[in-house]
Amino acid sequence: MWLPEPVYKALPTVYAAMGACFIVGVFYLGFDAPMSPVYLALGLVSVIASVVVSIWRSAGSAKRGDKDLPPGPDEKEAA
C-alpha cells in the first residue's frame, strides 16, 4: 500500500503530536485516573516511534544520497 508523499512525510510529526496529546492528557486527568498509565505508555510509544521513524528515514536517505535541501554553495560550484 502506497501513501501520498505529503502524508508519508508528515507521519513522524503526526506520531509526535499524538504522543504529546496523550502525555498532556495524563497531566490533565491526573495520575490517579484509571487509564493514566495506559495513556502515558501510548504517549511515550508514539513519541519514541516518531524519533525512530525520523532516524530511519534520515539514515535511508543518506545511504541513497537523497537530499530534500537545495545544493549548498560548494555543490553548485562542482556542478
NUSE-411611 format. One line per 4 residues: their letters; for each residue x, y, z of C-alpha. Coordinates in Angstrom, 3 decimals. Example, Ala and Ser with C-alpha at 12.3 -4.5 7.8 and 13.67 -1.06 7.14 Angstrom:
2
as) 12.300 -4.500 7.800 ~ 13.670 -1.060 7.140
This chain:
79
mwlp) 0.000 0.000 0.000 ~ 1.375 3.352 -1.033 ~ 0.703 6.652 0.695 ~ 0.827 10.042 -0.992
epvy) 4.181 11.720 -0.394 ~ 2.850 14.607 1.760 ~ 1.096 12.123 4.041 ~ 4.166 9.881 4.191
kalp) 6.456 12.781 5.107 ~ 4.051 14.070 7.775 ~ 3.685 10.777 9.665 ~ 6.525 11.326 12.198
tvya) 5.048 14.714 13.055 ~ 1.628 13.134 13.491 ~ 3.116 10.466 15.773 ~ 4.843 13.118 17.895
amga) 1.708 15.276 18.124 ~ -0.410 12.276 19.062 ~ 2.099 11.276 21.739 ~ 2.202 14.803 23.119
cfiv) -1.601 14.843 23.314 ~ -1.646 11.578 25.247 ~ 1.012 12.819 27.670 ~ -0.745 16.169 28.194
gvfy) -3.985 14.225 28.707 ~ -2.375 12.309 31.550 ~ -1.485 15.564 33.275 ~ -4.993 16.871 32.670
lgfd) -6.715 13.770 34.047 ~ -4.242 13.277 36.855 ~ -2.006 10.339 37.581 ~ -4.604 8.664 39.778
apms) -7.110 8.208 36.916 ~ -7.605 4.539 35.998 ~ -6.389 4.890 32.382 ~ -3.483 7.271 33.069
pvyl) -0.765 4.602 32.861 ~ -2.175 3.409 29.532 ~ -2.325 6.949 28.131 ~ 1.193 7.662 29.353
algl) 2.502 4.457 27.755 ~ 0.742 5.261 24.466 ~ 2.187 8.766 24.511 ~ 5.723 7.563 25.150
vsvi) 5.476 4.858 22.483 ~ 4.177 7.416 19.970 ~ 6.971 9.882 20.675 ~ 9.601 7.138 20.515
asvv) 8.090 5.881 17.241 ~ 8.334 9.398 15.837 ~ 12.022 9.614 16.713 ~ 12.787 6.114 15.384
vsiw) 10.987 6.697 12.080 ~ 12.786 10.020 11.620 ~ 16.164 8.380 12.273 ~ 15.406 5.501 9.890
rsag) 14.358 7.886 7.161 ~ 17.401 10.106 7.551 ~ 19.714 7.082 7.524 ~ 17.979 5.657 4.463
sakr) 18.075 8.913 2.553 ~ 21.758 9.404 3.415 ~ 22.521 5.910 2.173 ~ 20.668 6.509 -1.109
gdkd) 22.017 10.031 -1.485 ~ 18.578 11.643 -1.458 ~ 18.506 15.265 -0.450 ~ 15.476 17.384 0.312
lppg) 17.570 20.516 0.637 ~ 18.788 22.629 -2.255 ~ 22.502 22.231 -3.047 ~ 24.887 24.276 -0.966
pdek) 27.401 26.771 -2.359 ~ 30.173 24.186 -2.673 ~ 27.883 21.768 -4.539 ~ 26.852 24.467 -7.030
eaa) 30.480 25.131 -7.923 ~ 31.169 21.440 -8.536 ~ 28.233 21.071 -10.899
